[in-house]
Amino acid sequence: MKLALAGDTMLGRNVGRQLAAFPDEPLFTDEVVAAAREADLFVLNLECAISARGTPWPDPFKRFFFRAPPVAAEVLRDLGVGCVTLANNHALDFGPDALADTFRHLSAAGIARVGAGHDRKEAREPAVLHRGGTAVGIVAVADHPADFAAGPDRPGTAYADLAAGVPRWLLDGIAGLGTDITVVTPHWGPNMVARPVPHVRAAAGAFRGAGATLVAGHSAHVFHGVQDHVLYDLGDFVDDYATDRRLRNDLGLLFLVTFGDGAVDGRHRPVRLEAVPLALDPCRTRMAEPEEHRWTARRFRRACAAFGTEVTEEGGRLVVTW
């Protein structure tokens, strides 16, 4: 079983305008699509609504609002995406109508979703997908913003204040899922930091202790190191964001995680991670060129070494074995 993972995927603003004006112009090169399609299941963080409706969320301090045109769901389908997480700080950028449209467009494209819902119960529900006889459970949560949190009768996201500790409902949900593979995908911590902050590391340990076979986080816009079976931050996958010349958020990784065939304690464990270096041009993602590849490899090795994780390279991919 092989799982593909990508971080923040922003299909709004300039990316959305390009999609609407040139729907046949690919956002991803053929090589990126081919790498993603090696996996049995592809999961990413969709950092926008998909809708032609809605009005911006009424927060005078919110700077960015992301909404993609309906064709974006077809782009994700053609990329091979099987599930998206909507537990993030942009799912409700254009209000509940746009969020409801997002659900509808994803469903029409045959893409599962997790981390948001018409009410709190639905928002907290995991997604369970079956691939080749293997049941994969996806649990999603966001630690910001609190005002996007779904309520008993209000649409929104699966929210938890992870800085205050991991709530019992979340730990119980992970422990009780009982799937062959359980992936927790949190949107956590601040933007534009080079390493996970303390509450993120503490929450990762709690998720693993509750039974998560893999933790794959996002939010920082730059990839972080890997520790045990925790990918602290997947970085970005496609966007139109300004580039920080030190952190290089225009360079990213597509992660491919292989799980062993033999179950341990009824679960399939990750045995190998392959990280594929990418370059994020404005509104388009391609394979990294040689110098971009070298920079990405150096940074990923350093980030992983901080956790005692060794990284090798095989066929142009950065490899961690467990």
Residue pairs with C-beta under 8 A, 6 or more apart in sequence:
1 40
1 41
1 131
1 132
1 134
1 136
1 180
1 181
1 258
1 259
1 261
1 268
2 38
2 39
2 40
2 256
2 257
2 258
2 259
3 39
3 40
3 41
3 42
3 43
3 136
3 181
3 183
3 214
3 256
3 257
3 258
3 259
4 35
4 36
4 38
4 39
4 41
4 42
4 43
4 80
4 254
4 255
4 256
4 257
5 42
5 43
5 44
5 185
5 216
5 231
5 234
5 254
5 255
5 256
5 257
6 36
6 42
6 43
6 44
6 45
6 234
6 237
6 254
6 255
7 44
7 45
7 218
7 221
7 223
7 233
7 234
7 235
7 236
7 237
7 252
8 45
8 47
8 88
8 218
8 219
8 221
8 234
8 235
8 236
8 237
8 239
9 44
9 45
9 46
9 47
9 48
9 76
9 84
9 236
9 237
9 238
9 239
10 47
10 48
10 66
10 90
10 236
10 238
10 239
10 240
10 241
11 19
11 27
11 46
11 48
11 50
11 66
11 68
11 72
11 75
11 238
12 48
12 49
12 65
12 66
12 67
12 68
12 90
12 93
13 64
13 66
13 240
14 240
14 282
14 283
15 27
15 68
15 238
15 239
15 240
15 283
16 48
16 66
16 67
16 68
16 69
16 72
18 25
18 27
18 283
19 27
19 68
19 69
19 71
19 72
19 75
20 69
20 71
23 71
26 33
26 284
27 75
27 238
27 283
27 284
27 285
28 36
28 79
28 238
28 284
28 285
28 286
29 284
29 285
29 286
29 287
31 286
31 287
32 254
32 276
32 278
32 285
32 286
32 287
33 78
33 79
33 80
35 254
35 256
35 276
36 42
36 79
36 80
36 254
37 80
38 256
39 80
39 256
40 131
40 132
40 134
41 82
41 83
41 129
41 131
41 136
42 79
42 80
42 81
42 82
42 83
43 81
43 82
43 83
43 84
43 85
43 138
43 183
43 185
43 216
44 76
44 81
44 84
44 85
44 237
45 84
45 85
45 88
45 185
45 187
45 218
45 234
46 76
46 84
46 85
46 86
46 88
46 91
46 102
47 66
47 88
47 90
47 239
48 66
48 67
48 68
48 72
48 90
48 93
49 66
49 67
49 68
49 90
49 91
49 92
49 93
49 94
49 98
49 99
49 101
49 102
50 67
50 68
50 69
50 70
50 72
50 73
50 98
50 101
50 102
50 105
50 106
51 67
51 68
51 70
51 94
51 97
51 98
51 99
51 101
51 102
51 105
52 69
52 70
52 101
53 94
53 97
53 98
53 101
54 67
54 93
54 94
54 95
54 96
54 97
54 98
54 99
54 101
55 94
55 95
56 62
56 65
56 93
56 94
56 95
57 65
57 92
57 93
57 94
57 95
59 147
62 93
64 90
64 93
65 90
65 93
65 94
66 90
66 93
67 93
67 94
67 98
70 101
70 105
72 105
73 105
73 106
73 108
73 109
73 111
74 109
76 84
76 106
76 109
76 111
77 109
77 110
77 111
81 111
82 111
82 112
82 129
82 131
83 111
83 112
83 113
83 114
83 127
83 129
83 138
84 106
84 111
84 112
84 113
84 114
85 113
85 114
85 115
85 138
85 140
85 185
85 187
86 99
86 102
86 113
86 114
86 115
86 116
86 140
86 157
87 114
87 115
87 116
87 123
87 140
87 141
87 142
87 157
87 158
87 159
87 185
87 186
87 187
88 115
88 142
88 157
88 187
88 218
88 219
89 142
89 144
89 145
89 148
89 187
89 219
91 99
91 102
91 115
91 116
91 148
91 156
91 157
92 98
92 99
92 116
92 148
92 155
92 156
92 157
96 154
96 155
99 116
99 155
99 156
100 118
100 155
102 113
102 116
103 113
103 116
103 118
106 112
106 113
107 113
112 127
112 129
112 138
113 127
114 125
114 126
114 127
114 138
114 139
114 140
114 185
115 123
115 140
115 141
115 142
115 157
115 158
115 185
115 187
116 123
116 150
116 155
116 156
116 157
116 158
117 123
117 124
117 125
117 150
117 155
117 156
117 158
118 150
118 155
119 150
119 151
119 152
119 153
119 154
119 155
120 149
120 150
120 151
120 152
120 154
120 156
121 152
122 150
123 150
123 155
123 156
123 157
123 158
124 150
124 158
124 169
124 170
124 173
126 137
126 138
126 139
126 140
126 173
126 177
127 137
127 138
128 135
128 136
128 137
128 138
128 177
128 179
129 135
129 136
129 138
130 136
134 180
134 181
134 259
134 268
135 179
135 180
135 181
136 179
136 180
136 181
136 183
137 177
137 178
137 179
137 181
137 182
137 183
138 183
138 185
139 170
139 173
139 174
139 177
139 182
139 183
139 184
139 185
139 212
140 158
140 184
140 185
140 186
140 187
141 158
141 159
141 160
141 162
141 170
141 184
141 186
141 187
141 188
142 148
142 157
142 158
142 159
142 160
142 186
142 187
142 188
143 159
143 160
143 161
143 162
143 163
143 186
143 187
143 188
143 189
143 199
143 203
144 187
145 159
146 159
146 161
148 156
148 157
148 159
149 156
149 157
149 158
149 159
150 156
150 157
150 158
150 159
160 166
160 167
160 170
161 167
162 186
162 188
162 199
162 200
162 203
163 199
165 202
165 206
166 203
166 206
166 207
166 210
171 206
171 207
171 210
172 210
174 182
174 184
174 207
174 210
174 211
174 212
175 210
175 211
177 211
178 266
180 263
180 266
180 267
180 268
181 213
181 214
181 259
181 267
181 268
182 211
182 212
182 213
182 214
182 267
183 212
183 213
183 214
183 215
183 216
184 207
184 212
184 214
184 215
184 216
185 215
185 216
185 217
185 218
186 200
186 203
186 207
186 215
186 217
186 218
187 217
187 218
187 219
188 199
188 200
188 203
188 217
188 219
189 196
189 197
189 199
189 200
189 217
189 219
189 220
189 233
190 197
190 219
190 220
191 219
191 220
191 221
192 220
192 221
192 222
192 244
192 247
192 249
193 220
193 222
194 222
194 224
194 247
194 303
195 224
195 225
195 232
195 303
195 306
196 204
196 217
196 224
196 232
196 233
200 217
200 232
201 232
204 215
204 217
204 227
204 230
204 232
207 215
208 215
208 228
208 229
208 230
211 267
212 229
213 229
213 259
213 267
213 268
213 269
213 270
214 229
214 230
214 231
214 257
214 270
215 229
215 230
215 231
215 232
216 231
216 234
216 255
217 224
217 230
217 231
217 232
217 233
217 234
218 233
218 234
218 235
219 233
220 233
220 235
221 235
221 236
221 241
221 247
221 249
222 233
222 235
222 236
222 244
222 247
222 248
222 249
223 233
223 234
223 235
223 252
223 253
223 275
223 299
223 300
223 303
224 231
224 232
224 233
224 235
224 303
225 232
225 300
225 302
225 303
225 304
225 305
225 306
225 307
225 309
226 232
226 273
226 303
226 304
226 307
226 309
226 320
227 304
227 307
227 308
227 309
228 307
228 322
229 269
229 270
229 322
231 255
231 273
234 253
234 255
235 249
235 252
235 253
236 249
236 252
236 280
237 252
237 254
237 278
237 280
237 285
238 280
238 283
238 284
238 285
239 280
239 283
240 282
240 283
241 249
243 249
243 250
248 295
248 296
248 299
249 280
250 279
250 280
250 281
251 277
251 278
251 279
251 280
251 288
251 292
251 295
251 296
252 277
252 278
252 279
252 280
252 285
252 296
253 275
253 276
253 277
253 278
253 296
253 300
253 318
254 275
254 276
254 278
255 273
255 274
255 275
255 276
256 273
256 274
256 275
256 276
256 317
257 270
257 272
257 273
257 274
258 270
258 271
258 272
258 273
258 274
259 268
259 269
259 270
259 271
260 268
260 269
260 270
260 271
261 268
262 268
269 322
270 322
271 321
271 322
272 319
272 320
272 321
272 322
273 319
273 320
273 321
273 322
274 314
274 317
274 318
274 319
275 300
275 317
275 318
275 319
275 320
276 287
276 316
276 317
277 287
277 288
277 292
277 293
277 296
277 297
277 316
277 317
277 318
278 285
278 286
278 287
278 288
279 285
279 286
279 287
279 288
279 289
279 292
288 296
293 316
296 318
297 311
297 313
297 318
300 311
300 318
301 311
301 318
304 310
304 311
304 320
305 311
309 320
310 320
311 318
311 319
311 320
312 318
312 319
312 321
313 319
